[in-house]
Amino acid sequence: MLSLNPPKSTSSVHDIGADAPPFGSRLHPPFRYDDVWSKSAWDHVPPPDDQKDRIEASLARQHSVPVPDDEKRMYPGLCPWNKYNDTPARFWNKFYANNSANFFKDRKWLHLEFPELLRAADPNAGPMVVLEVGCGAGNAVFPLLSTNKNPDLRLFACDYSSQAIKVVQSNLLYTSPPIGSISASVWDLASPPSSPLPDGLAEGSVDIVVLIFVLSALHPNEWDNALSNAHRILKPGGQVLFRDYGRYDLTQLRFKERRLLEENLYIRGDGTRVYFFELDELAILFTGSSAPPSRVRNVESTSVSSGDATPRGEDDLPDAPTAAEVSMISSVHTDTVHEDATLESPSTISHAAPSPAQPLEPSIRRTTTLAHPLFSVEQLGVDRRLLVNRKRQLKMYRVWMQAKFRKVPGS
């Protein structure tokens, strides 16, 4: 399906208050919702007036029928184990066994959002170590490896799904890397901080840790361990490059009954978990303090497609993009396609919106085990997009979080 958008040439997260947004930003002011279909792309789109009502309606529906207790148990009536929280890797193993490497797109947009990776692959960069955590099928690490010009770049990929690592290790780029080296191993980011690190890595040995849609797959009780492990594996001054789901993204709002596991934590049709973040949650998690205004970046952008497809009806299959989503998402440099298969009808599609005064997840409010500050904030932003299908007159509001954190030397 041909996209009507020009190729994206800048990062999604920048200061919308700047006098001159970066080259490549699509600006057609003044924006009017009754004129949304007249342009091929809109940037800096405010939420509609009824956004709050849409959010409240979706949340009320989800809270009315959460995941039943019996459904959470590994062996109903016999043991208290929670099958979603106590054995999450088994759902991802099944997912990658069924989908192999044909589900997610390669994340070729990473060099726009995180030019640090491009610099690490420069022929004159010198020795660099990059670790992709939650690598899945390697959709971030392989695009970097394929364009690498640095003979001293060492790439590591890990995932707690053994099936995902098998997929990575079967890739031709893995068996015969053109330049540099790559190693993949099973490792759980949320394992106790005293546990072994990924094969071939020691404490304080990594320059960049890549966390792309990773923390959202963990239970909030696992976040302390995850950040402790990211911190101990990084060199002093090393970076975490982060992108994940934002609060009230379309994906969250379209979940129906029997999907809400805990507050803002959901179960997809295939049993995998997904959490939706708020800015201050991330800031507190990584730094111990709320987001500093001087480091917060916010953008609302729009992509438009001429696709002609009807969203799939309600089912309970493992998540995959609908034809309508493929046509719309294909014009945006993101691959957040592993989303619940229960898509609402076009007339009731919920719109994700900013909500600056949201209550924090209880695990954030509790006393943390982390000795903050572990990281400083270099970038913390919200990427809000209005994806539009002009032929079908569909509007889909998406919300993602994006950040760069740097390990505080001596922490």
C-alpha positions as CSV (number, residue, x, y, z in Angstrom):
1,M,0.0,0.0,0.0
2,L,1.5,3.3,-1.1
3,S,2.1,5.8,1.7
4,L,1.4,9.5,1.2
5,N,4.0,10.5,3.7
6,P,7.5,11.7,2.9
7,P,10.2,9.6,4.6
8,K,10.8,10.6,8.1
9,S,14.2,12.4,8.5
10,T,14.3,13.5,12.1
11,S,13.7,12.1,15.6
12,S,10.1,12.0,16.7
13,V,11.0,13.6,20.0
14,H,11.9,17.3,20.0
15,D,10.9,20.5,21.6
16,I,7.6,21.7,20.2
17,G,8.3,25.1,21.8
18,A,11.3,25.7,19.6
19,D,11.2,28.5,17.1
20,A,12.4,26.2,14.3
21,P,11.6,22.6,14.7
22,P,14.1,20.3,13.0
23,F,14.2,19.7,9.3
24,G,11.7,16.9,8.4
25,S,9.0,18.0,10.8
26,R,5.7,18.2,9.0
27,L,4.0,21.4,9.8
28,H,0.7,22.6,8.3
29,P,-0.7,25.1,10.9
30,P,-3.3,26.0,11.9
31,F,-4.7,22.5,12.6
32,R,-8.5,21.9,12.6
33,Y,-10.1,18.5,13.2
34,D,-12.7,19.2,10.6
35,D,-9.9,19.6,8.1
36,V,-7.8,16.6,9.1
37,W,-8.3,14.8,5.8
38,S,-7.1,17.7,3.6
39,K,-3.3,17.1,4.2
40,S,-1.1,14.2,3.7
41,A,0.4,14.7,7.2
42,W,-0.2,16.7,10.4
43,D,2.3,17.4,13.1
44,H,1.7,18.8,16.6
45,V,-2.0,17.8,16.8
46,P,-3.8,18.5,20.1
47,P,-6.1,15.8,21.5
48,P,-9.8,16.1,20.7
49,D,-12.2,17.7,23.1
50,D,-13.8,14.4,24.0
51,Q,-10.5,12.6,24.8
52,K,-11.1,12.4,28.5
53,D,-14.5,10.8,28.0
54,R,-13.1,8.2,25.6
55,I,-10.4,7.3,28.1
56,E,-12.8,7.0,31.0
57,A,-15.2,4.8,29.0
58,S,-12.4,2.4,28.0
59,L,-11.0,2.2,31.5
60,A,-14.5,1.6,33.0
61,R,-15.1,-1.2,30.6
62,Q,-11.8,-2.9,31.4
63,H,-12.1,-2.5,35.2
64,S,-15.6,-3.9,35.1
65,V,-14.3,-7.3,34.1
66,P,-10.6,-7.8,34.8
67,V,-8.7,-11.1,34.3
68,P,-10.5,-13.6,36.6
69,D,-8.5,-15.0,39.5
70,D,-8.9,-18.6,38.3
71,E,-7.6,-17.7,34.9
72,K,-4.4,-16.2,36.5
73,R,-3.5,-19.4,38.2
74,M,-1.1,-22.0,36.7
75,Y,-3.2,-24.8,38.2
76,P,-6.6,-23.6,39.3
77,G,-7.6,-24.9,42.7
78,L,-4.2,-26.5,43.3
79,C,-1.6,-23.9,43.6
80,P,-1.4,-20.1,43.9
81,W,1.2,-19.5,41.1
82,N,0.3,-16.8,38.7
83,K,0.9,-18.2,35.3
84,Y,1.3,-14.7,33.7
85,N,3.7,-13.3,36.3
86,D,5.6,-16.4,37.5
87,T,6.3,-18.0,34.1
88,P,6.2,-15.2,31.5
89,A,9.0,-16.6,29.3
90,R,6.9,-19.5,28.3
91,F,4.4,-17.3,26.5
92,W,7.2,-15.6,24.6
93,N,8.7,-19.0,23.8
94,K,5.4,-20.0,22.3
95,F,5.1,-16.7,20.5
96,Y,8.5,-17.0,18.8
97,A,8.0,-20.7,18.0
98,N,4.8,-19.8,16.2
99,N,6.0,-16.6,14.5
100,S,9.8,-17.2,14.1
101,A,11.3,-14.1,12.5
102,N,8.4,-13.1,10.3
103,F,6.4,-11.0,12.7
104,F,8.2,-7.8,13.7
105,K,9.8,-5.4,11.2
106,D,13.5,-4.5,11.5
107,R,13.9,-1.3,13.4
108,K,15.6,0.6,10.7
109,W,14.3,3.9,12.3
110,L,16.8,3.5,15.2
111,H,19.4,5.7,13.6
112,L,17.0,8.6,13.5
113,E,15.8,8.3,17.1
114,F,19.1,7.2,18.5
115,P,22.1,8.5,16.5
116,E,24.3,7.2,19.3
117,L,24.0,3.8,17.6
118,L,25.1,5.2,14.3
119,R,28.1,6.8,15.9
120,A,29.0,3.5,17.6
121,A,29.1,1.9,14.1
122,D,31.3,4.6,12.6
123,P,34.6,3.2,11.3
124,N,36.6,5.6,13.6
125,A,34.5,5.0,16.8
126,G,37.0,2.6,18.3
127,P,36.0,-0.2,20.7
128,M,32.3,-0.1,21.5
129,V,30.0,-2.5,23.3
130,V,26.2,-2.4,22.6
131,L,23.7,-4.7,24.4
132,E,20.2,-5.1,23.2
133,V,18.1,-6.4,26.0
134,G,14.8,-8.2,25.1
135,C,16.2,-8.7,21.6
136,G,13.4,-10.9,20.3
137,A,14.2,-11.9,16.8
138,G,17.0,-9.3,16.6
139,N,15.1,-6.6,14.8
140,A,17.2,-3.8,16.4
141,V,20.6,-5.5,16.5
142,F,20.6,-6.9,13.0
143,P,20.0,-3.5,11.2
144,L,22.9,-2.1,13.2
145,L,25.1,-5.0,12.4
146,S,24.2,-4.9,8.7
147,T,25.3,-1.2,8.4
148,N,28.2,-1.4,10.8
149,K,31.6,0.0,9.7
150,N,33.4,-0.3,13.0
151,P,35.6,-3.4,13.2
152,D,35.8,-2.9,17.0
153,L,32.0,-2.9,17.6
154,R,30.9,-5.8,19.8
155,L,27.1,-6.4,19.7
156,F,25.3,-8.5,22.3
157,A,21.7,-9.6,22.3
158,C,19.8,-11.3,25.1
159,D,16.2,-12.3,25.8
160,Y,14.6,-14.4,28.5
161,S,12.9,-16.4,25.7
162,S,15.2,-19.3,24.7
163,Q,13.1,-19.6,21.5
164,A,13.9,-16.0,20.6
165,I,17.6,-16.6,21.0
166,K,17.4,-19.6,18.7
167,V,15.8,-17.3,16.1
168,V,18.6,-14.8,16.4
169,Q,21.3,-17.5,16.2
170,S,19.8,-18.9,13.1
171,N,20.1,-15.6,11.2
172,L,22.8,-15.5,8.5
173,L,24.1,-12.2,9.8
174,Y,24.7,-13.9,13.2
175,T,26.6,-16.8,11.7
176,S,28.7,-14.6,9.3
177,P,28.8,-11.0,10.6
178,P,30.3,-8.7,7.9
179,I,32.2,-6.4,10.3
180,G,32.5,-6.6,14.1
181,S,31.1,-9.3,16.2
182,I,27.7,-10.5,17.7
183,S,26.8,-12.8,20.5
184,A,23.3,-13.8,21.7
185,S,22.4,-15.6,24.9
186,V,19.4,-16.3,27.2
187,W,19.3,-13.7,30.1
188,D,16.5,-12.3,32.2
189,L,16.9,-8.6,32.8
190,A,14.8,-8.9,35.9
191,S,16.9,-11.6,37.5
192,P,18.4,-10.9,40.9
193,P,21.3,-8.5,40.7
194,S,23.6,-11.2,42.1
195,S,22.8,-13.4,39.1
196,P,25.3,-14.0,36.3
197,L,25.3,-11.4,33.5
198,P,24.9,-12.3,29.8
199,D,27.6,-14.5,28.3
200,G,30.8,-12.6,27.5
201,L,29.9,-9.5,29.6
202,A,31.2,-8.3,32.9
203,E,30.0,-5.5,35.2
204,G,30.9,-2.1,33.9
205,S,31.6,-3.3,30.3
206,V,28.8,-2.0,28.1
207,D,28.7,1.4,26.5
208,I,25.0,1.4,25.4
209,V,22.0,-0.7,26.6
210,V,19.1,-0.7,24.2
211,L,15.6,-1.2,25.8
212,I,13.0,-1.1,23.1
213,F,9.5,-2.2,24.3
214,V,11.1,-4.2,27.1
215,L,10.1,-2.8,30.5
216,S,6.5,-2.9,29.4
217,A,6.8,-6.7,29.2
218,L,7.8,-6.9,32.9
219,H,5.7,-6.8,36.0
220,P,6.2,-3.6,38.0
221,N,7.7,-5.6,40.9
222,E,10.5,-6.6,38.5
223,W,11.5,-3.1,37.5
224,D,14.0,-2.6,40.4
225,N,16.0,-5.7,39.4
226,A,15.8,-4.7,35.8
227,L,17.3,-1.2,36.4
228,S,19.9,-2.6,38.8
229,N,21.1,-5.0,36.2
230,A,21.2,-2.3,33.5
231,H,23.1,-0.1,35.8
232,R,25.7,-2.7,36.9
233,I,26.4,-3.8,33.3
234,L,27.0,-0.2,32.0
235,K,30.3,1.6,32.1
236,P,30.4,4.8,34.1
237,G,28.7,7.3,31.8
238,G,27.1,4.6,29.7
239,Q,23.7,5.1,28.1
240,V,20.3,3.5,28.2
241,L,18.3,4.1,25.0
242,F,14.6,3.6,25.8
243,R,11.3,3.4,23.8
244,D,8.1,1.9,25.1
245,Y,4.3,2.2,25.3
246,G,2.8,5.4,26.7
247,R,-0.3,5.8,29.0
248,Y,-3.6,5.7,27.1
249,D,-2.1,4.7,23.8
250,L,-4.7,3.2,21.4
251,T,-3.3,-0.2,22.3
252,Q,-4.3,0.2,25.9
253,L,-7.7,1.7,25.3
254,R,-8.8,-1.0,22.8
255,F,-8.3,-3.8,25.3
256,K,-11.7,-5.3,26.1
257,E,-12.9,-7.3,29.1
258,R,-10.8,-10.0,30.8
259,R,-7.5,-8.4,29.8
260,L,-6.7,-6.1,32.7
261,L,-4.3,-7.9,35.0
262,E,-3.4,-5.0,37.3
263,E,-3.5,-1.2,37.0
264,N,-2.2,-0.3,33.5
265,L,-0.9,-3.9,33.1
266,Y,-2.7,-6.1,30.6
267,I,-2.6,-9.6,29.1
268,R,-2.7,-10.0,25.3
269,G,-4.5,-12.8,23.6
270,D,-1.3,-14.8,23.5
271,G,-0.6,-14.5,27.3
272,T,2.2,-11.9,27.0
273,R,2.1,-8.9,29.3
274,V,2.2,-5.2,28.4
275,Y,2.3,-2.1,30.7
276,F,1.7,1.5,29.7
277,F,4.0,4.2,31.2
278,E,3.6,7.8,32.3
279,L,6.5,10.2,32.1
280,D,7.1,10.7,35.8
281,E,7.0,6.9,36.4
282,L,10.0,6.6,34.1
283,A,11.8,9.5,35.6
284,I,11.3,8.2,39.1
285,L,12.3,4.7,38.1
286,F,15.6,5.8,36.6
287,T,16.6,8.8,38.7
288,G,14.5,8.8,41.9
289,S,12.9,12.1,41.0
290,S,10.1,13.5,38.8
291,A,10.9,14.4,35.2
292,P,12.9,17.7,35.0
293,P,11.0,20.1,32.7
294,S,14.3,21.1,31.0
295,R,14.7,17.6,29.8
296,V,11.2,16.8,28.7
297,R,10.4,16.8,25.0
298,N,6.9,16.4,23.6
299,V,5.7,16.0,20.0
300,E,2.4,15.2,18.3
301,S,2.7,14.1,14.8
302,T,0.5,12.5,12.1
303,S,0.9,10.0,9.3
304,V,-1.7,9.5,6.6
305,S,-2.4,6.5,4.4
306,S,-4.8,5.8,1.5
307,G,-5.3,2.2,2.5
308,D,-8.6,0.5,2.0
309,A,-9.2,-2.1,4.7
310,T,-11.6,-2.9,7.5
311,P,-10.2,-3.5,11.0
312,R,-10.4,-7.1,12.0
313,G,-13.3,-8.2,14.1
314,E,-12.9,-9.4,17.7
315,D,-10.9,-12.6,18.2
316,D,-8.5,-14.1,20.7
317,L,-5.6,-15.0,18.4
318,P,-2.0,-14.0,19.0
319,D,-1.6,-10.4,18.1
320,A,-0.8,-9.3,14.5
321,P,-1.4,-6.1,12.6
322,T,-4.6,-5.8,10.8
323,A,-4.5,-4.8,7.1
324,A,-5.6,-1.3,8.1
325,E,-2.9,-1.0,10.7
326,V,-0.3,-2.3,8.3
327,S,-1.2,0.4,5.8
328,M,-1.1,3.1,8.4
329,I,1.8,2.0,10.5
330,S,4.0,1.2,7.4
331,S,4.5,5.0,6.9
332,V,5.7,5.4,10.5
333,H,9.1,4.3,11.7
334,T,7.9,2.1,14.4
335,D,7.1,-1.6,14.8
336,T,4.7,-1.7,17.7
337,V,2.5,-4.3,16.0
338,H,2.4,-6.9,18.7
339,E,-0.9,-5.6,20.1
340,D,-4.1,-7.2,21.3
341,A,-6.2,-8.5,18.4
342,T,-9.5,-7.1,19.8
343,L,-9.9,-3.9,17.7
344,E,-12.9,-1.8,18.2
345,S,-15.1,-0.7,15.3
346,P,-14.1,2.5,13.5
347,S,-16.9,4.4,15.1
348,T,-15.6,3.6,18.6
349,I,-11.9,3.7,18.2
350,S,-10.5,5.2,21.4
351,H,-8.1,8.2,21.3
352,A,-5.0,8.2,23.4
353,A,-4.2,11.5,25.1
354,P,-1.8,13.2,27.4
355,S,-2.8,13.2,31.0
356,P,-0.2,15.1,33.1
357,A,-1.7,14.4,36.5
358,Q,-2.0,10.6,36.4
359,P,-1.6,8.7,39.7
360,L,1.7,6.8,39.8
361,E,1.8,3.0,39.8
362,P,1.9,1.8,43.4
363,S,5.2,0.1,42.9
364,I,6.7,3.5,42.1
365,R,5.2,5.1,45.2
366,R,6.6,2.4,47.5
367,T,10.1,2.5,48.9
368,T,12.4,1.4,46.2
369,T,15.5,-0.8,46.8
370,L,17.5,1.3,44.3
371,A,20.2,3.7,45.6
372,H,19.3,6.7,43.5
373,P,20.4,8.6,41.6
374,L,21.5,5.8,39.3
375,F,20.9,7.6,36.1
376,S,20.6,11.2,34.8
377,V,18.0,12.2,32.2
378,E,19.4,13.3,28.8
379,Q,16.1,13.0,27.0
380,L,12.6,12.1,28.1
381,G,9.7,12.6,25.7
382,V,6.3,11.6,24.6
383,D,5.7,10.8,21.0
384,R,2.0,11.3,20.2
385,R,0.8,10.5,16.7
386,L,-2.4,10.7,14.8
387,L,-2.4,7.9,12.2
388,V,-4.9,8.5,9.6
389,N,-6.4,6.4,6.8
390,R,-8.1,8.9,4.5
391,K,-10.0,6.4,2.3
392,R,-11.6,4.7,5.3
393,Q,-11.8,7.9,7.4
394,L,-10.0,6.2,10.3
395,K,-8.1,8.0,13.0
396,M,-5.8,6.1,15.4
397,Y,-4.1,8.0,18.3
398,R,-0.8,6.5,19.5
399,V,1.4,7.3,22.5
400,W,5.0,6.2,23.0
401,M,7.6,7.1,25.5
402,Q,11.2,7.7,24.5
403,A,14.2,8.5,26.6
404,K,17.9,8.5,27.0
405,F,19.4,7.9,30.4
406,R,23.1,8.1,31.4
407,K,24.7,6.2,34.2
408,V,25.8,8.5,36.9
409,P,29.6,8.0,37.5
410,G,30.3,6.7,40.9
411,S,26.6,5.6,41.5
